[in-house]
């Protein structure tokens, strides 16, 4: 076993002595915690025990204290010596079950913190309370299925077709006709039963319910959500073949006229989709610069971009235009944020035209492409062009499956696999295209006119909760012919690799807000306004800025130690070329026009998974344990924690480590 790594974390030099002493008291209390002896106390209880006082008036201490508590909650250990606190990150376990337990504990801390919030408790209690609908008293329990009823129904029908009748319901602002609940509230209630905390995601998000038409109120089988993807995942991008270095290696090995024409189109399109009227009006560029750019023009545009970027971050009043149906695209384009983006984008486009354009414009050819690839400067420009093309399309043709799973009692029948298959079905692909076949907010703001990006998906990706494996996605493949594809083909979840253990998922909202407030009070030169279009992951940038204000090593503290398995479902055979835009049309592995796709997937799942599991005694016993007779003990019920945290007594601030 390797020696533990210790990182000294203390308040910045110059902090008031009382705050430094308070942080030392807190760390002495935290040093009593070990991965096998964790109390589960709240932030409020820890800070009260350490007698830290009003943290709002002590922003440095607040940021340090909340962050330290989060680290210990996630398995870090603390030692305190005469020089100050030393923090050591958790060890990863070779034991699969021990590692799962470690991650499950971490997730339950944040989930239970959320479920203790008064607003969340009121929501859960309202859903579980009865209301009148259609002359009946209805509660969320009507959307659960008694496991004994399910077992009897499966006994009565050996095919399972009448016992379970799954279908997809895309969640929108409408109300469930059978229960009177808003669809969003149904989805949210059952999402609170997950082992991790419920959180909204930025960008696109399409929640999905999978329901059972075999029950009177169409009980919920499971949930899914199709959302905007993580922009850069090396393992995913390499597997797809559109990662920049991978693409260029293949391009050098086999340059084609088709790819030469695509590059030429990209050079022109990148320039044409930028609003330039104010740049011409302000004298930053002249009309001739668009066809005969120079280094001087590129330098002026870069300077203009930097000037407006700084104005955006200094601005106390954020001018944000949000209604894409009503507000003028030109008005949004001329905000400081998008002026900066446009000037920088045009600088890049003209720089690429000066280099690559000399080989491929106006008549692209294979020979011109070969010559461009032999030129080190144009190779660098080609890298930028490919990255830009990928950046434009990654959020439109790729999506992440951010929620996917089944609720009791259906989960005993491996219904998570059913939900996963239905989440990439023709029904969902059609709904996604219908919802997002509209002007892109960022692209339209840069162009000063409506720009509609591609909304036909090419790949849906997801991750396992645990790095040790995923029973839900493991071996989840089905014949393509089930959905009208070829007899030889198959559709399913391919393992793409493993994600890096890096991010902010181990920090609570209390820590993030305390870190953000500290960075703002320290006169940080960079504002994080959380505006759409400002950049990816505002939460990550907030945490980085706050940790920098403390003088703590952000790269070390952002390692959460949760390596996860990446999965991807390729939906088209021309994955790389359609995803990049080389091909204008996707070649789907299924018949996306099928109207009975849900039924076909359900029939495959029943035969392949559900009926086999239903015959196993331990599965039957588990299924029947979920009962709706009072007192209700059912796995699909939100597990509200007690108002008070149960655990060992808090140590006194006077006690040593």
N, C-alpha and C positions, 0 to 999 in steps of 0.2 A: 504494500500500500504506500503511495507517494505521500510526502510530507504535505500538510495542508498549506495553502497559500493565504497569506494574511495581507489585507489592504488597510492601511491606516486611514480612518475617516474621523475628522474632527471639525469643529467650527473654524471658519477662516480666522487667521490672525487679525487682531484688532476688534474681534467680537467682544461685547461686554463680558466681564468676568462672571456675572451671575448667570448669563446664558451658557457659558462654557461649563460652569459647574452643574447647571441643570442637565445639559446633554450628557455629562459624565454620569450623573445619577441615573438617567434613563438607561444608558449603556450597561451599567452595573446590574440593573434589573433585567435587561434583555439577555445578559450573559448567563442567566439561570436557565435559559431555553436551549434545548437540544432537539435535533430532528426526531428523537424518540420520546421527548418529554416536552410537548407543546401545549400551551394553555388555551390558545384560541381567544385571548382577550382582545377587546376592541382598542382602536387607537385612543379613544377617549379615556378608557380605563388605564392604559399604560401611561399616558401623559399626566393623568391625575395622580397616579401612584408615585410618579417621579416629581410631583409638585412643581410642574413647569409654569403654572399660572396661565395668564391670558396669552395664547399663542398668536392671536391676531396682531398684537402690539410687538411681537418678536418674530418677524418674518424669517429671519435666518434660522433661528432655533426651530420654528415651525417646519420649514422645509427639511432640515436635517433630521428632526425627530420623526416625522411621518415616513420619510424614506428609510430610516434605520428600522422602524417597526415593520415596514413592508419586507425589507430584506430578511429579517429574522423570521417573519411569518412564512417566507418562501424557503426556509431551510438553512439560511446563513447562520453562522455562529459568531459570538462576540467574546473577545478576551479584553480585559482592561488592565493595563500596566501603568507605570508612573508616567509614561509618555502620552498615554491616551488610549482610546478604543482601537482595537484591531478586529476587522471583520474578515471572515473566511467563507468563500462560496460553498454551496453544498456539493457533496460528492455525488457523482452519478453512479447508479447501481447496476451491477451486472445481472442481478436478480430481476427478472421481468416483473414479477408481482410486486416487489418492493418499489421498483421504479414507478409502476402504475399507482401504487398507494401514495407515493410522494406527490405526484402530479395531481391526483384526485384530491388530496388534502389541500394543496395550493388553490385549486379551483373552488373547492367548497368554501374556503375562507371568503373569497370575493362574492360568491353566490349568496352565502348567508348574510354577509354585510348588506347586500342589496335587498334581500327578503326581509330584513329588519326595518327597512325604511317605512315610515308610516304610510306614504303614498302607495307603495307596493302592497303592503298588508291590506290597505283599504280596497285596492283593486281586486286582490285575491278573494277577500271576503265578499265583495259585491258579486263576483262571478259565481261563488258557491252559494250565495243566497238565492232564494226563489223569486221569480217574477212572473207575471201573467203574460202569456202569449198564446193566441189561438184558443182561448178558453181553458188553457192548462197552466199549471204551475211548473215552470221550467228553471233549471239551474245548469251549471256547467257539468254536473254529474250525469245529465242526460246525454252528454257527448262522450261519455266513457262507456265501455262495455264490460259487463260482469264476466269474469273469466269462466265461470261455470256455464253461463249461457253460450259462450263461444265453444266450449268443449262439447256441449250437447249438440250444437248445430253442426259441428264437424263429424260427430258420430252419425248424425242423421243423413249426411250427404258425403259419401266416400270421395266424390270429385272435388268437394269444397266450393263449387261454383255458387251454390245458393247460401253457403255459410258465411262467406266473405266476398263482398263485391266492391273492390277498391276503385276509386276514381280521383282524379286531380281536380282541385278547386284552387284557382289562382286568387290570392287575397287582394281585394281592392277596398274601396270605401263603402261597399254595400253591406247590407244586413242579411244574416242567415235567415231564410224564409221559415225554416223549421223551428228555430229556437229564439229568434228575435235578438240574438247577440250580433254585434258588429264582427265581421270576419277578422279584423285586426285584433280585436279583443280575444277571440278564440285562439288565434295563433299565439298571441302574447302569453295567455294563461299557460298553455301547454309548453311554451318555450321556457317558462320559469321552472319546469320540472327537470330541465337538463342539469348536469353536474357542474356546468360553468355558468357564470353570470350572463344575463341577457343584456345585449348592447346593440344599439343601432350602428350601422356602418355608413361611412360617407359614400357619396356617389349613387350608383344604381343599386336598387334592391327590389327583388320581386319575391315576396313570401308565398309559400305554397302549403296548402293543407291537403293531406291524403285522407279521404273519408270512406266510410263503409256504408254503401246503400242497402246492405242487408239488415240494418238496424233501423228502428223507427225514426230516430233523430240523426241518422247518419253519423255514427260515432267517429271520433278522430282516430285514425290509424297511426299517423305520423306527420312530421313537419319537414319542410325543406325551405331553403332560400337561395335564390340565384342572385349574386351581387357582383359589383365591380371587382376586378381581380387585383391582386398585388401586382404592381407594375413590373417589377424586376425580380424574377426568380431564376437564377442561373440554371438550375437543374431542369426546370420546365422549358426554358427557352432553348437550351441545348438539345433536349429531346425532340422538340418541334423542328429543329433545323433552322430557326430564324435568329438565333444568337449571332451577334455580329461576326465574330471570328469564325464560327462554324459556317455561316453563309458565305463569307469571302473565300474560305478554303475551297468550298464546293464550286464557287464561281470561277476561281482561277483554274481549277481542274477541268471545268467544262463550261466555258463562256458560250452563250447562245444568243441568237438574234432576238429571241423573246425577252431575255433579261436585259439586253441592251436597250430595247424599246421601252421597257418598264423604267429603267434608270433615267432615260431622257424625259419620260412623262413626269417622273418624280421631280426632276430639276425644275420643270416649268410649273407644275402644280404647287410646289412648295412656295414659289414666288407669287403665283396668281391668287392664292388664298390668304393674302395679307392686305388689310386695308391701309392705303398709303396717302389718302387725300391730305391729312394733316401734316404728314411728313413732307409732302410737296409744298404745302402752304407755308410751313415754317422754314423752308429752305434747307432741310436736312438732306434731301436728295433732289435731283433734277430728272425730268423724263428720260433723258438719254442714258442716265445711270442704270436704268432697268435692263437695257440691252448691252451696254458697254460699261460694266462696272469697273471700278478701280480700287486699289488698296485704300486710297484716301476716303472714298465713299463708305467702305466697310468700317473704317475707323470712326467716321462721324456717327454712323448708326450705332456702333457699340457705345460710344460716349453718351448718345441720347438715351439709350436703353438704361445705362447705369444711373443717369441723372433722374429719370422717372422712377426707377426702382427705389432710389433713396427717398424721393418725395412720397412714394406710396407707403414706405415703412415709417416715415416721420409723421404722416398725416394723423391728426387726432380724430378727424371725422372720416370714417371709411365710406366712400361712395360706392355702394354696391347696388347693382341693377339685377333683379332676380326673376322678374316675371317675363319668361321668354315669349309668351303670347301677346304681351302688351307693350313691353319696353323696346325702344329702338336699339338695334344692334350697333349702330354708329355711336350712340351715346355710351354704350358699354365699352366699345373699342377705344374711345378717347379718354377713359379713366387712366390714371397713372399706372395701375397694375397692367392693363392690357397695352398701353402705349409702350411700356418697357418690353413686354413680350413681343410685340410686333416689330419694334426696332431691332431687337436681338435676333428674331427669326429672319427678318429681311437681310440683316448683315450676313447671317449664315447662308441664306439662299443665294445671295449675290457672290459670296466667296466661292461657293460650290460651282456656280455658273462660270466663273473665271477659269476654274481648273477643269472639272469634268466636262463642262459644256464645250470646251475647245476640242474634245475628242468625240463627243456624242451628239452635238447639236450643229446644224439642224437635222442631219440624217444619221441616226444611230446605226451602228454595224458591229458585227463580231470583231472585226479588225480594230475598230476604234476602241472597243471595250478592252481588247488585249493590250493595246497601247496604254490605255488609262491604268490598267492593273500593273503595268511595268513602271509607272511613274509613282514614286513614293509620296509625293504631295497629293496627287489625285486619289491614291489609295486611302490616304487619311480622310479626304473629303467624302469618299465613297462610304467609309465607316460611319461618318456623321449622317449621311443620307439614309443609310439602312437603319440606324438608330432612330432617326426622326420618323421614318415610315413605320417602324415597329411601335414607337411611342404613340403615334396617331391611332393605330388600330388595336392596340392591346386592350384598351378599355371597351371596345365595341364588338370585336369578334371573339373575344375570350371572356369567360365569366368564371367566378369562383362559386362553388357550392359551399356556402358559409354555414349553413345549418342543414343537417340531414340525420334523421333518426325516427324510430318508432316509439310509441308509448305503450304502456301495459294495457291489456294483456297480449297485444299483437307482437310486442317485441320478443316474446318467448318463441315465436314462430319464425324468427329471423326476418321480421317485416322491415327492419332497417335496410335490407337488401332490396326489398320491394320499393321502398321510398327512393333509394338511390337510383334504381332503374327508371322509375317514373319521373325523376327530376331531370332526366335527359331525354325524355320522350317527345314525339312529335307535338303533343299537346302543349308542353312547356316551351319548346322551341318556337312554336307559332305565337304563343302568348307573349314571349319575350320580344319577338320581332314587332308585333303589333304595338306593344307598349313603348318601345324605344326607337321606332322608325319616325324620328322627329329631329328637328335641328339640334345639333350639338352646341351646348352652351359656350364652351371654350373656343371651339373652332369658329363658331359664328361671331363671337366677340372679337376674334383676331381678324376675321375677314370683313367685318362690318356689314355682313349680310348672312342670311340663313344658309348654313352648311349642314347637310344631313350626312352623317357617317353610316357606314354599313352596320346593319343590325342583325344579320344572319350569323349565328354563332358557329365557330369552327371547333372549339375545344372548351370543355368545362373541367376545371381542376378543383381539387380539394386536398385537405390534409387529415391525417389521423390525429386523434387527441393525444395518443401515446406513441412514443417513438419505438416501442417494442412490438408494434403490430396493430392491425385493425381487423377484427373479425367481421366487421360490416362490409369492408371493401375487398377483403381477401377473396380471391376466386370469383369475383363478381363480374362474370361475362355471360352473354346470352347470344344465341345465333342471330345474325343480322336478318335472316329471313323471317324471324318473329315479327319484325317491323317492316317487312316488304323489301329487305335488302337481298344480297346475293346468298346462294346456298353455302358458299365457301367462307363468307365473311363472318365476323363476330364483332360485337360492340361491348364495351365494358371499361372497367377501371384498371388502367395500366400503372404500375409502380414506376415513377419517374426518378426517384432519388430521395434524399433526405434533406430537410430544411435546416438552415443554420439556427442555432438557439439564441436568437437575438431579437429584442423588441421591448415593448412596454407593458406586456400583458400581466406582469407581476407587480405593477404599481397600481395602487388604488387611486380613485378620483381625488381623495384628500391629498395625497402626495403630489399628484400632477398639478392641482390648483395651487398648492403651497409653493411648489417649485416655480410655477409660472409667475406668481405674485412676487417672489423674490427676484427673479430675473428682471421684471418690469421696474422694481424699485431700485435695482442696481444700474439703471439707465442703460439697459442692453441696447446695442445699436440695431438689433433686429427685432421687429415686432412680429408676433404670430397672431394674425387676425382671424384665422380659421375661415377664410373666405374660399368659396369654390373657385378654383383656378389659381390659387396662390401657391400651390405645391402639394406634394404628397405628404401624408401622415403629420398633420399639425400636432397630434399628441406626442409623437416622437420628438419633434423639434422643441416642444415645450419642455419636455423632460431634459433634453440635452442642454438647453439654455439654463435651466434651473440648476442642474448639476455643475455646469461650468461656473455659475455664480457662487456655488459653495466651494469650488475648487476641487471637486471630487471627480475621479476618472470615469467618464460616462461610458466609454467602451467596455470597461470591466463590469460596471453595474447594470448595463443593459443586456448582459448575457443571462438569460433566464434559465438556461440549462434544460430546455424542453425540446430536444430534437424530435421532429415529427416526420412521418413518411408522407411524401407528396404523391398524389394520384392524379391521373388525367384521363378524361374520356374524349378521344378524338372522334369528332362527328362527321368529318369529311375525309375523302381519300387524298385530296390535294391540299394537305394541311399547311405546309410551309407557304406555297405560292398563293393560296387564297388568303391566308392570314396576313401576308405582307401586302397584298393587293396586286401581285403579279397577275393572278387570275381574277377576273371580275366576278366569276360565278362559283359558288361552292358545289362540289360533287359529293352529295350526302351519302352516308353509308346506309341510310334508311329511307323509306318513303315518307317525307315530311308532310304529305297531304292526308295521311291516314286519319280517319275519324274514330276508329276503334282501337287506337294504339294502347290506351289504358287497359282495355279488356285483354288484349293480346299479352301484354306484360304480366298482368295479374294471373292469367292462365299458366304462363311459363313459371312464375314464382310459386304458385300453388303446387305444381307438379315437382319442380326442382327442389324446393326448400320446405314449404309450410307443411304439406301432408306428411312428409317423412319425419319432421320434427314432432308433429302432433302425436305420433305413435310411441314416442319415448316416454316412459313413466315419469321421469324427473321433470320433463317439460310439461306434461299434463298437470303435475302437482303444482308447479310454479304458476301455470296459467290459471288454475282454479283458486289460487290464493288471493287474486285481485277481486274483491267483492264490493258490491254497492249497497249491501244491507248495513244498517247502522249498528255500531259505529263504523263509518266507512274507512276501510283499509284498502287502498288501491294505489298501485304504482304510478298512475297517471294524475294523482292529486299532488298539488304543489306542496312540498315539504317545508311549511313555514317553521323556522326555528323559534325557540322560546324567545321572549323579549329580552331575557337576561342570558348572558353567555354562561354556560355551565362548564366548570373546570375547577382546577385547584385554586386555592386562595392566592390573590396577588401578593407577591413579596413586598415588604415594606421598603420605602426609599432608603431607609437607614441600613438595610441589610447589604452585605457585601456580595460579590459574585459567587 
